[in-house]
Amino acid sequence: MTPLRWIAVIVVLLGLASLVVPIPHRERHGVQVGDVSLGVTTQSNDRVPLAVSVVIILAGLGLGAFGARRSS
């Protein structure tokens, strides 16, 4: 298997993982006056948009097809 095909497999797997694995995001909102700090930390789990996941998967499949054609 050529290195380009290995990269294609990795890209496709990352695209598939982006469909189901959320990306954690944490923000801190608050005020600090001297030594006193008052605030709230919010946490959310955002998913990658479906269109981005599809583009990543298609790019991996394209790399795989190009690697197969190139090695033949």
mmCIF file of the N, C-alpha and C atoms, coordinates in Angstrom:
data_MODEL
# 
_entry.id   MODEL 
# 
loop_
_atom_site.group_PDB 
_atom_site.id 
_atom_site.type_symbol 
_atom_site.label_atom_id 
_atom_site.label_alt_id 
_atom_site.label_comp_id 
_atom_site.label_asym_id 
_atom_site.label_entity_id 
_atom_site.label_seq_id 
_atom_site.pdbx_PDB_ins_code 
_atom_site.Cartn_x 
_atom_site.Cartn_y 
_atom_site.Cartn_z 
_atom_site.occupancy 
_atom_site.B_iso_or_equiv 
_atom_site.pdbx_formal_charge 
_atom_site.auth_seq_id 
_atom_site.auth_comp_id 
_atom_site.auth_asym_id 
_atom_site.auth_atom_id 
_atom_site.pdbx_PDB_model_num 
ATOM 1   N N  . MET A 1 1  ? 0.847   -1.172 0.000   1.00 0.00 ? 1  MET A N  1 
ATOM 2   C CA . MET A 1 1  ? 0.000   0.000  0.000   1.00 0.00 ? 1  MET A CA 1 
ATOM 3   C C  . MET A 1 1  ? 0.895   1.239  0.000   1.00 0.00 ? 1  MET A C  1 
ATOM 4   N N  . THR A 1 2  ? 0.583   2.173  -0.867  1.00 0.00 ? 2  THR A N  1 
ATOM 5   C CA . THR A 1 2  ? 1.400   3.376  -0.976  1.00 0.00 ? 2  THR A CA 1 
ATOM 6   C C  . THR A 1 2  ? 1.077   4.339  0.170   1.00 0.00 ? 2  THR A C  1 
ATOM 7   N N  . PRO A 1 3  ? 1.994   5.248  0.454   1.00 0.00 ? 3  PRO A N  1 
ATOM 8   C CA . PRO A 1 3  ? 1.733   6.222  1.531   1.00 0.00 ? 3  PRO A CA 1 
ATOM 9   C C  . PRO A 1 3  ? 0.496   7.081  1.262   1.00 0.00 ? 3  PRO A C  1 
ATOM 10  N N  . LEU A 1 4  ? 0.227   7.365  -0.005  1.00 0.00 ? 4  LEU A N  1 
ATOM 11  C CA . LEU A 1 4  ? -0.941  8.177  -0.331  1.00 0.00 ? 4  LEU A CA 1 
ATOM 12  C C  . LEU A 1 4  ? -2.232  7.451  0.033   1.00 0.00 ? 4  LEU A C  1 
ATOM 13  N N  . ARG A 1 5  ? -2.266  6.139  -0.142  1.00 0.00 ? 5  ARG A N  1 
ATOM 14  C CA . ARG A 1 5  ? -3.459  5.377  0.214   1.00 0.00 ? 5  ARG A CA 1 
ATOM 15  C C  . ARG A 1 5  ? -3.620  5.295  1.728   1.00 0.00 ? 5  ARG A C  1 
ATOM 16  N N  . TRP A 1 6  ? -2.510  5.224  2.472   1.00 0.00 ? 6  TRP A N  1 
ATOM 17  C CA . TRP A 1 6  ? -2.596  5.250  3.939   1.00 0.00 ? 6  TRP A CA 1 
ATOM 18  C C  . TRP A 1 6  ? -3.163  6.583  4.416   1.00 0.00 ? 6  TRP A C  1 
ATOM 19  N N  . ILE A 1 7  ? -2.707  7.660  3.795   1.00 0.00 ? 7  ILE A N  1 
ATOM 20  C CA . ILE A 1 7  ? -3.232  8.986  4.150   1.00 0.00 ? 7  ILE A CA 1 
ATOM 21  C C  . ILE A 1 7  ? -4.724  9.051  3.842   1.00 0.00 ? 7  ILE A C  1 
ATOM 22  N N  . ALA A 1 8  ? -5.137  8.456  2.706   1.00 0.00 ? 8  ALA A N  1 
ATOM 23  C CA . ALA A 1 8  ? -6.552  8.445  2.336   1.00 0.00 ? 8  ALA A CA 1 
ATOM 24  C C  . ALA A 1 8  ? -7.375  7.695  3.372   1.00 0.00 ? 8  ALA A C  1 
ATOM 25  N N  . VAL A 1 9  ? -6.883  6.574  3.848   1.00 0.00 ? 9  VAL A N  1 
ATOM 26  C CA . VAL A 1 9  ? -7.606  5.801  4.865   1.00 0.00 ? 9  VAL A CA 1 
ATOM 27  C C  . VAL A 1 9  ? -7.747  6.616  6.147   1.00 0.00 ? 9  VAL A C  1 
ATOM 28  N N  . ILE A 1 10 ? -6.695  7.298  6.546   1.00 0.00 ? 10 ILE A N  1 
ATOM 29  C CA . ILE A 1 10 ? -6.728  8.114  7.761   1.00 0.00 ? 10 ILE A CA 1 
ATOM 30  C C  . ILE A 1 10 ? -7.722  9.263  7.605   1.00 0.00 ? 10 ILE A C  1 
ATOM 31  N N  . VAL A 1 11 ? -7.735  9.915  6.440   1.00 0.00 ? 11 VAL A N  1 
ATOM 32  C CA . VAL A 1 11 ? -8.645  11.039 6.209   1.00 0.00 ? 11 VAL A CA 1 
ATOM 33  C C  . VAL A 1 11 ? -10.102 10.560 6.233   1.00 0.00 ? 11 VAL A C  1 
ATOM 34  N N  . VAL A 1 12 ? -10.375 9.409  5.616   1.00 0.00 ? 12 VAL A N  1 
ATOM 35  C CA . VAL A 1 12 ? -11.742 8.879  5.633   1.00 0.00 ? 12 VAL A CA 1 
ATOM 36  C C  . VAL A 1 12 ? -12.166 8.541  7.064   1.00 0.00 ? 12 VAL A C  1 
ATOM 37  N N  . LEU A 1 13 ? -11.279 7.934  7.831   1.00 0.00 ? 13 LEU A N  1 
ATOM 38  C CA . LEU A 1 13 ? -11.603 7.609  9.227   1.00 0.00 ? 13 LEU A CA 1 
ATOM 39  C C  . LEU A 1 13 ? -11.852 8.873  10.050  1.00 0.00 ? 13 LEU A C  1 
ATOM 40  N N  . LEU A 1 14 ? -11.069 9.922  9.819   1.00 0.00 ? 14 LEU A N  1 
ATOM 41  C CA . LEU A 1 14 ? -11.303 11.187 10.521  1.00 0.00 ? 14 LEU A CA 1 
ATOM 42  C C  . LEU A 1 14 ? -12.649 11.796 10.126  1.00 0.00 ? 14 LEU A C  1 
ATOM 43  N N  . GLY A 1 15 ? -13.007 11.674 8.853   1.00 0.00 ? 15 GLY A N  1 
ATOM 44  C CA . GLY A 1 15 ? -14.307 12.177 8.399   1.00 0.00 ? 15 GLY A CA 1 
ATOM 45  C C  . GLY A 1 15 ? -15.453 11.429 9.048   1.00 0.00 ? 15 GLY A C  1 
ATOM 46  N N  . LEU A 1 16 ? -15.326 10.109 9.148   1.00 0.00 ? 16 LEU A N  1 
ATOM 47  C CA . LEU A 1 16 ? -16.371 9.317  9.798   1.00 0.00 ? 16 LEU A CA 1 
ATOM 48  C C  . LEU A 1 16 ? -16.449 9.626  11.295  1.00 0.00 ? 16 LEU A C  1 
ATOM 49  N N  . ALA A 1 17 ? -15.290 9.811  11.920  1.00 0.00 ? 17 ALA A N  1 
ATOM 50  C CA . ALA A 1 17 ? -15.280 10.143 13.350  1.00 0.00 ? 17 ALA A CA 1 
ATOM 51  C C  . ALA A 1 17 ? -15.910 11.513 13.606  1.00 0.00 ? 17 ALA A C  1 
ATOM 52  N N  . SER A 1 18 ? -15.739 12.435 12.661  1.00 0.00 ? 18 SER A N  1 
ATOM 53  C CA . SER A 1 18 ? -16.304 13.775 12.859  1.00 0.00 ? 18 SER A CA 1 
ATOM 54  C C  . SER A 1 18 ? -17.831 13.767 12.826  1.00 0.00 ? 18 SER A C  1 
ATOM 55  N N  . LEU A 1 19 ? -18.417 12.691 12.321  1.00 0.00 ? 19 LEU A N  1 
ATOM 56  C CA . LEU A 1 19 ? -19.874 12.585 12.323  1.00 0.00 ? 19 LEU A CA 1 
ATOM 57  C C  . LEU A 1 19 ? -20.427 12.278 13.708  1.00 0.00 ? 19 LEU A C  1 
ATOM 58  N N  . VAL A 1 20 ? -19.657 11.582 14.539  1.00 0.00 ? 20 VAL A N  1 
ATOM 59  C CA . VAL A 1 20 ? -20.200 11.103 15.815  1.00 0.00 ? 20 VAL A CA 1 
ATOM 60  C C  . VAL A 1 20 ? -19.517 11.662 17.055  1.00 0.00 ? 20 VAL A C  1 
ATOM 61  N N  . VAL A 1 21 ? -18.291 12.145 16.948  1.00 0.00 ? 21 VAL A N  1 
ATOM 62  C CA . VAL A 1 21 ? -17.546 12.594 18.125  1.00 0.00 ? 21 VAL A CA 1 
ATOM 63  C C  . VAL A 1 21 ? -17.711 14.112 18.286  1.00 0.00 ? 21 VAL A C  1 
ATOM 64  N N  . PRO A 1 22 ? -18.281 14.557 19.407  1.00 0.00 ? 22 PRO A N  1 
ATOM 65  C CA . PRO A 1 22 ? -18.427 16.001 19.634  1.00 0.00 ? 22 PRO A CA 1 
ATOM 66  C C  . PRO A 1 22 ? -17.100 16.635 20.056  1.00 0.00 ? 22 PRO A C  1 
ATOM 67  N N  . ILE A 1 23 ? -16.977 17.917 19.774  1.00 0.00 ? 23 ILE A N  1 
ATOM 68  C CA . ILE A 1 23 ? -15.777 18.671 20.152  1.00 0.00 ? 23 ILE A CA 1 
ATOM 69  C C  . ILE A 1 23 ? -16.139 19.525 21.365  1.00 0.00 ? 23 ILE A C  1 
ATOM 70  N N  . PRO A 1 24 ? -15.485 19.288 22.519  1.00 0.00 ? 24 PRO A N  1 
ATOM 71  C CA . PRO A 1 24 ? -15.820 20.075 23.711  1.00 0.00 ? 24 PRO A CA 1 
ATOM 72  C C  . PRO A 1 24 ? -15.300 21.511 23.600  1.00 0.00 ? 24 PRO A C  1 
ATOM 73  N N  . HIS A 1 25 ? -16.086 22.429 24.137  1.00 0.00 ? 25 HIS A N  1 
ATOM 74  C CA . HIS A 1 25 ? -15.738 23.849 24.103  1.00 0.00 ? 25 HIS A CA 1 
ATOM 75  C C  . HIS A 1 25 ? -16.096 24.453 25.452  1.00 0.00 ? 25 HIS A C  1 
ATOM 76  N N  . ARG A 1 26 ? -15.150 25.141 26.062  1.00 0.00 ? 26 ARG A N  1 
ATOM 77  C CA . ARG A 1 26 ? -15.363 25.710 27.396  1.00 0.00 ? 26 ARG A CA 1 
ATOM 78  C C  . ARG A 1 26 ? -15.065 27.211 27.356  1.00 0.00 ? 26 ARG A C  1 
ATOM 79  N N  . GLU A 1 27 ? -15.955 27.997 27.958  1.00 0.00 ? 27 GLU A N  1 
ATOM 80  C CA . GLU A 1 27 ? -15.783 29.451 28.045  1.00 0.00 ? 27 GLU A CA 1 
ATOM 81  C C  . GLU A 1 27 ? -15.942 29.891 29.489  1.00 0.00 ? 27 GLU A C  1 
ATOM 82  N N  . ARG A 1 28 ? -15.197 30.917 29.849  1.00 0.00 ? 28 ARG A N  1 
ATOM 83  C CA . ARG A 1 28 ? -15.317 31.475 31.187  1.00 0.00 ? 28 ARG A CA 1 
ATOM 84  C C  . ARG A 1 28 ? -15.716 32.929 31.058  1.00 0.00 ? 28 ARG A C  1 
ATOM 85  N N  . HIS A 1 29 ? -16.811 33.287 31.723  1.00 0.00 ? 29 HIS A N  1 
ATOM 86  C CA . HIS A 1 29 ? -17.317 34.657 31.735  1.00 0.00 ? 29 HIS A CA 1 
ATOM 87  C C  . HIS A 1 29 ? -17.259 35.145 33.177  1.00 0.00 ? 29 HIS A C  1 
ATOM 88  N N  . GLY A 1 30 ? -16.701 36.308 33.359  1.00 0.00 ? 30 GLY A N  1 
ATOM 89  C CA . GLY A 1 30 ? -16.656 36.796 34.727  1.00 0.00 ? 30 GLY A CA 1 
ATOM 90  C C  . GLY A 1 30 ? -15.946 38.123 34.864  1.00 0.00 ? 30 GLY A C  1 
ATOM 91  N N  . VAL A 1 31 ? -15.828 38.521 36.134  1.00 0.00 ? 31 VAL A N  1 
ATOM 92  C CA . VAL A 1 31 ? -15.203 39.788 36.496  1.00 0.00 ? 31 VAL A CA 1 
ATOM 93  C C  . VAL A 1 31 ? -14.171 39.507 37.572  1.00 0.00 ? 31 VAL A C  1 
ATOM 94  N N  . GLN A 1 32 ? -13.026 40.172 37.455  1.00 0.00 ? 32 GLN A N  1 
ATOM 95  C CA . GLN A 1 32 ? -11.997 40.037 38.484  1.00 0.00 ? 32 GLN A CA 1 
ATOM 96  C C  . GLN A 1 32 ? -11.635 41.434 38.980  1.00 0.00 ? 32 GLN A C  1 
ATOM 97  N N  . VAL A 1 33 ? -11.818 41.625 40.289  1.00 0.00 ? 33 VAL A N  1 
ATOM 98  C CA . VAL A 1 33 ? -11.487 42.897 40.924  1.00 0.00 ? 33 VAL A CA 1 
ATOM 99  C C  . VAL A 1 33 ? -10.494 42.592 42.026  1.00 0.00 ? 33 VAL A C  1 
ATOM 100 N N  . GLY A 1 34 ? -9.259  42.991 41.812  1.00 0.00 ? 34 GLY A N  1 
ATOM 101 C CA . GLY A 1 34 ? -8.217  42.696 42.801  1.00 0.00 ? 34 GLY A CA 1 
ATOM 102 C C  . GLY A 1 34 ? -8.012  41.200 42.923  1.00 0.00 ? 34 GLY A C  1 
ATOM 103 N N  . ASP A 1 35 ? -8.129  40.684 44.157  1.00 0.00 ? 35 ASP A N  1 
ATOM 104 C CA . ASP A 1 35 ? -7.964  39.253 44.401  1.00 0.00 ? 35 ASP A CA 1 
ATOM 105 C C  . ASP A 1 35 ? -9.285  38.489 44.303  1.00 0.00 ? 35 ASP A C  1 
ATOM 106 N N  . VAL A 1 36 ? -10.391 39.199 44.129  1.00 0.00 ? 36 VAL A N  1 
ATOM 107 C CA . VAL A 1 36 ? -11.703 38.562 44.091  1.00 0.00 ? 36 VAL A CA 1 
ATOM 108 C C  . VAL A 1 36 ? -12.092 38.309 42.634  1.00 0.00 ? 36 VAL A C  1 
ATOM 109 N N  . SER A 1 37 ? -12.508 37.081 42.381  1.00 0.00 ? 37 SER A N  1 
ATOM 110 C CA . SER A 1 37 ? -12.945 36.716 41.042  1.00 0.00 ? 37 SER A CA 1 
ATOM 111 C C  . SER A 1 37 ? -14.345 36.134 41.117  1.00 0.00 ? 37 SER A C  1 
ATOM 112 N N  . LEU A 1 38 ? -15.228 36.629 40.266  1.00 0.00 ? 38 LEU A N  1 
ATOM 113 C CA . LEU A 1 38 ? -16.603 36.177 40.235  1.00 0.00 ? 38 LEU A CA 1 
ATOM 114 C C  . LEU A 1 38 ? -16.930 35.824 38.794  1.00 0.00 ? 38 LEU A C  1 
ATOM 115 N N  . GLY A 1 39 ? -17.327 34.580 38.569  1.00 0.00 ? 39 GLY A N  1 
ATOM 116 C CA . GLY A 1 39 ? -17.591 34.213 37.187  1.00 0.00 ? 39 GLY A CA 1 
ATOM 117 C C  . GLY A 1 39 ? -18.324 32.892 37.045  1.00 0.00 ? 39 GLY A C  1 
ATOM 118 N N  . VAL A 1 40 ? -18.615 32.587 35.798  1.00 0.00 ? 40 VAL A N  1 
ATOM 119 C CA . VAL A 1 40 ? -19.328 31.366 35.441  1.00 0.00 ? 40 VAL A CA 1 
ATOM 120 C C  . VAL A 1 40 ? -18.572 30.704 34.294  1.00 0.00 ? 40 VAL A C  1 
ATOM 121 N N  . THR A 1 41 ? -18.417 29.399 34.383  1.00 0.00 ? 41 THR A N  1 
ATOM 122 C CA . THR A 1 41 ? -17.805 28.644 33.298  1.00 0.00 ? 41 THR A CA 1 
ATOM 123 C C  . THR A 1 41 ? -18.894 27.835 32.608  1.00 0.00 ? 41 THR A C  1 
ATOM 124 N N  . THR A 1 42 ? -18.973 28.003 31.288  1.00 0.00 ? 42 THR A N  1 
ATOM 125 C CA . THR A 1 42 ? -19.952 27.244 30.514  1.00 0.00 ? 42 THR A CA 1 
ATOM 126 C C  . THR A 1 42 ? -19.218 26.246 29.626  1.00 0.00 ? 42 THR A C  1 
ATOM 127 N N  . GLN A 1 43 ? -19.827 25.092 29.446  1.00 0.00 ? 43 GLN A N  1 
ATOM 128 C CA . GLN A 1 43 ? -19.228 24.060 28.615  1.00 0.00 ? 43 GLN A CA 1 
ATOM 129 C C  . GLN A 1 43 ? -20.283 23.551 27.642  1.00 0.00 ? 43 GLN A C  1 
ATOM 130 N N  . SER A 1 44 ? -19.872 23.387 26.384  1.00 0.00 ? 44 SER A N  1 
ATOM 131 C CA . SER A 1 44 ? -20.785 22.844 25.385  1.00 0.00 ? 44 SER A CA 1 
ATOM 132 C C  . SER A 1 44 ? -20.025 21.864 24.505  1.00 0.00 ? 44 SER A C  1 
ATOM 133 N N  . ASN A 1 45 ? -20.747 20.923 23.944  1.00 0.00 ? 45 ASN A N  1 
ATOM 134 C CA . ASN A 1 45 ? -20.173 19.945 23.032  1.00 0.00 ? 45 ASN A CA 1 
ATOM 135 C C  . ASN A 1 45 ? -20.769 20.197 21.652  1.00 0.00 ? 45 ASN A C  1 
ATOM 136 N N  . ASP A 1 46 ? -19.958 20.707 20.744  1.00 0.00 ? 46 ASP A N  1 
ATOM 137 C CA . ASP A 1 46 ? -20.422 21.032 19.404  1.00 0.00 ? 46 ASP A CA 1 
ATOM 138 C C  . ASP A 1 46 ? -19.968 19.958 18.428  1.00 0.00 ? 46 ASP A C  1 
ATOM 139 N N  . ARG A 1 47 ? -20.802 19.676 17.460  1.00 0.00 ? 47 ARG A N  1 
ATOM 140 C CA . ARG A 1 47 ? -20.457 18.721 16.407  1.00 0.00 ? 47 ARG A CA 1 
ATOM 141 C C  . ARG A 1 47 ? -20.029 19.501 15.163  1.00 0.00 ? 47 ARG A C  1 
ATOM 142 N N  . VAL A 1 48 ? -19.195 18.847 14.364  1.00 0.00 ? 48 VAL A N  1 
ATOM 143 C CA . VAL A 1 48 ? -18.773 19.423 13.088  1.00 0.00 ? 48 VAL A CA 1 
ATOM 144 C C  . VAL A 1 48 ? -19.988 19.411 12.165  1.00 0.00 ? 48 VAL A C  1 
ATOM 145 N N  . PRO A 1 49 ? -20.212 20.468 11.388  1.00 0.00 ? 49 PRO A N  1 
ATOM 146 C CA . PRO A 1 49 ? -21.351 20.465 10.461  1.00 0.00 ? 49 PRO A CA 1 
ATOM 147 C C  . PRO A 1 49 ? -21.281 19.284 9.484   1.00 0.00 ? 49 PRO A C  1 
ATOM 148 N N  . LEU A 1 50 ? -22.434 18.774 9.101   1.00 0.00 ? 50 LEU A N  1 
ATOM 149 C CA . LEU A 1 50 ? -22.518 17.613 8.227   1.00 0.00 ? 50 LEU A CA 1 
ATOM 150 C C  . LEU A 1 50 ? -21.804 17.849 6.898   1.00 0.00 ? 50 LEU A C  1 
ATOM 151 N N  . ALA A 1 51 ? -21.928 19.050 6.347   1.00 0.00 ? 51 ALA A N  1 
ATOM 152 C CA . ALA A 1 51 ? -21.294 19.348 5.064   1.00 0.00 ? 51 ALA A CA 1 
ATOM 153 C C  . ALA A 1 51 ? -19.774 19.224 5.156   1.00 0.00 ? 51 ALA A C  1 
ATOM 154 N N  . VAL A 1 52 ? -19.198 19.648 6.260   1.00 0.00 ? 52 VAL A N  1 
ATOM 155 C CA . VAL A 1 52 ? -17.744 19.552 6.443   1.00 0.00 ? 52 VAL A CA 1 
ATOM 156 C C  . VAL A 1 52 ? -17.323 18.086 6.535   1.00 0.00 ? 52 VAL A C  1 
ATOM 157 N N  . SER A 1 53 ? -18.085 17.278 7.256   1.00 0.00 ? 53 SER A N  1 
ATOM 158 C CA . SER A 1 53 ? -17.779 15.853 7.365   1.00 0.00 ? 53 SER A CA 1 
ATOM 159 C C  . SER A 1 53 ? -17.838 15.175 6.003   1.00 0.00 ? 53 SER A C  1 
ATOM 160 N N  . VAL A 1 54 ? -18.845 15.508 5.215   1.00 0.00 ? 54 VAL A N  1 
ATOM 161 C CA . VAL A 1 54 ? -18.986 14.916 3.886   1.00 0.00 ? 54 VAL A CA 1 
ATOM 162 C C  . VAL A 1 54 ? -17.814 15.315 2.996   1.00 0.00 ? 54 VAL A C  1 
ATOM 163 N N  . VAL A 1 55 ? -17.389 16.566 3.068   1.00 0.00 ? 55 VAL A N  1 
ATOM 164 C CA . VAL A 1 55 ? -16.250 17.021 2.266   1.00 0.00 ? 55 VAL A CA 1 
ATOM 165 C C  . VAL A 1 55 ? -14.979 16.280 2.668   1.00 0.00 ? 55 VAL A C  1 
ATOM 166 N N  . ILE A 1 56 ? -14.766 16.067 3.962   1.00 0.00 ? 56 ILE A N  1 
ATOM 167 C CA . ILE A 1 56 ? -13.585 15.343 4.428   1.00 0.00 ? 56 ILE A CA 1 
ATOM 168 C C  . ILE A 1 56 ? -13.604 13.902 3.917   1.00 0.00 ? 56 ILE A C  1 
ATOM 169 N N  . ILE A 1 57 ? -14.763 13.250 3.997   1.00 0.00 ? 57 ILE A N  1 
ATOM 170 C CA . ILE A 1 57 ? -14.875 11.870 3.530   1.00 0.00 ? 57 ILE A CA 1 
ATOM 171 C C  . ILE A 1 57 ? -14.638 11.791 2.023   1.00 0.00 ? 57 ILE A C  1 
ATOM 172 N N  . LEU A 1 58 ? -15.225 12.706 1.270   1.00 0.00 ? 58 LEU A N  1 
ATOM 173 C CA . LEU A 1 58 ? -15.039 12.706 -0.183  1.00 0.00 ? 58 LEU A CA 1 
ATOM 174 C C  . LEU A 1 58 ? -13.586 12.992 -0.565  1.00 0.00 ? 58 LEU A C  1 
ATOM 175 N N  . ALA A 1 59 ? -12.922 13.855 0.190   1.00 0.00 ? 59 ALA A N  1 
ATOM 176 C CA . ALA A 1 59 ? -11.508 14.127 -0.074  1.00 0.00 ? 59 ALA A CA 1 
ATOM 177 C C  . ALA A 1 59 ? -10.671 12.874 0.163   1.00 0.00 ? 59 ALA A C  1 
ATOM 178 N N  . GLY A 1 60 ? -10.973 12.133 1.219   1.00 0.00 ? 60 GLY A N  1 
ATOM 179 C CA . GLY A 1 60 ? -10.262 10.887 1.480   1.00 0.00 ? 60 GLY A CA 1 
ATOM 180 C C  . GLY A 1 60 ? -10.495 9.856  0.395   1.00 0.00 ? 60 GLY A C  1 
ATOM 181 N N  . LEU A 1 61 ? -11.734 9.748  -0.068  1.00 0.00 ? 61 LEU A N  1 
ATOM 182 C CA . LEU A 1 61 ? -12.030 8.809  -1.156  1.00 0.00 ? 61 LEU A CA 1 
ATOM 183 C C  . LEU A 1 61 ? -11.334 9.228  -2.444  1.00 0.00 ? 61 LEU A C  1 
ATOM 184 N N  . GLY A 1 62 ? -11.274 10.530 -2.694  1.00 0.00 ? 62 GLY A N  1 
ATOM 185 C CA . GLY A 1 62 ? -10.558 11.029 -3.879  1.00 0.00 ? 62 GLY A CA 1 
ATOM 186 C C  . GLY A 1 62 ? -9.073  10.734 -3.803  1.00 0.00 ? 62 GLY A C  1 
ATOM 187 N N  . LEU A 1 63 ? -8.484  10.910 -2.631  1.00 0.00 ? 63 LEU A N  1 
ATOM 188 C CA . LEU A 1 63 ? -7.067  10.572 -2.454  1.00 0.00 ? 63 LEU A CA 1 
ATOM 189 C C  . LEU A 1 63 ? -6.827  9.084  -2.677  1.00 0.00 ? 63 LEU A C  1 
ATOM 190 N N  . GLY A 1 64 ? -7.741  8.261  -2.183  1.00 0.00 ? 64 GLY A N  1 
ATOM 191 C CA . GLY A 1 64 ? -7.606  6.821  -2.371  1.00 0.00 ? 64 GLY A CA 1 
ATOM 192 C C  . GLY A 1 64 ? -7.687  6.437  -3.835  1.00 0.00 ? 64 GLY A C  1 
ATOM 193 N N  . ALA A 1 65 ? -8.615  7.044  -4.564  1.00 0.00 ? 65 ALA A N  1 
ATOM 194 C CA . ALA A 1 65 ? -8.748  6.757  -5.994  1.00 0.00 ? 65 ALA A CA 1 
ATOM 195 C C  . ALA A 1 65 ? -7.518  7.240  -6.752  1.00 0.00 ? 65 ALA A C  1 
ATOM 196 N N  . PHE A 1 66 ? -7.015  8.405  -6.398  1.00 0.00 ? 66 PHE A N  1 
ATOM 197 C CA . PHE A 1 66 ? -5.814  8.929  -7.052  1.00 0.00 ? 66 PHE A CA 1 
ATOM 198 C C  . PHE A 1 66 ? -4.605  8.059  -6.748  1.00 0.00 ? 66 PHE A C  1 
ATOM 199 N N  . GLY A 1 67 ? -4.500  7.596  -5.504  1.00 0.00 ? 67 GLY A N  1 
ATOM 200 C CA . GLY A 1 67 ? -3.380  6.707  -5.135  1.00 0.00 ? 67 GLY A CA 1 
ATOM 201 C C  . GLY A 1 67 ? -3.454  5.373  -5.837  1.00 0.00 ? 67 GLY A C  1 
ATOM 202 N N  . ALA A 1 68 ? -4.659  4.848  -6.030  1.00 0.00 ? 68 ALA A N  1 
ATOM 203 C CA . ALA A 1 68 ? -4.811  3.569  -6.728  1.00 0.00 ? 68 ALA A CA 1 
ATOM 204 C C  . ALA A 1 68 ? -4.478  3.723  -8.200  1.00 0.00 ? 68 ALA A C  1 
ATOM 205 N N  . ARG A 1 69 ? -4.909  4.817  -8.799  1.00 0.00 ? 69 ARG A N  1 
ATOM 206 C CA . ARG A 1 69 ? -4.627  5.052  -10.219 1.00 0.00 ? 69 ARG A CA 1 
ATOM 207 C C  . ARG A 1 69 ? -3.143  5.308  -10.457 1.00 0.00 ? 69 ARG A C  1 
ATOM 208 N N  . ARG A 1 70 ? -2.525  5.994  -9.512  1.00 0.00 ? 70 ARG A N  1 
ATOM 209 C CA . ARG A 1 70 ? -1.118  6.355  -9.646  1.00 0.00 ? 70 ARG A CA 1 
ATOM 210 C C  . ARG A 1 70 ? -0.220  5.113  -9.509  1.00 0.00 ? 70 ARG A C  1 
ATOM 211 N N  . SER A 1 71 ? -0.595  4.177  -8.652  1.00 0.00 ? 71 SER A N  1 
ATOM 212 C CA . SER A 1 71 ? 0.241   2.996  -8.426  1.00 0.00 ? 71 SER A CA 1 
ATOM 213 C C  . SER A 1 71 ? 0.070   1.965  -9.545  1.00 0.00 ? 71 SER A C  1 
ATOM 214 N N  . SER A 1 72 ? -0.985  2.061  -10.338 1.00 0.00 ? 72 SER A N  1 
ATOM 215 C CA . SER A 1 72 ? -1.218  1.089  -11.420 1.00 0.00 ? 72 SER A CA 1 
ATOM 216 C C  . SER A 1 72 ? -0.361  1.361  -12.621 1.00 0.00 ? 72 SER A C  1 
# 
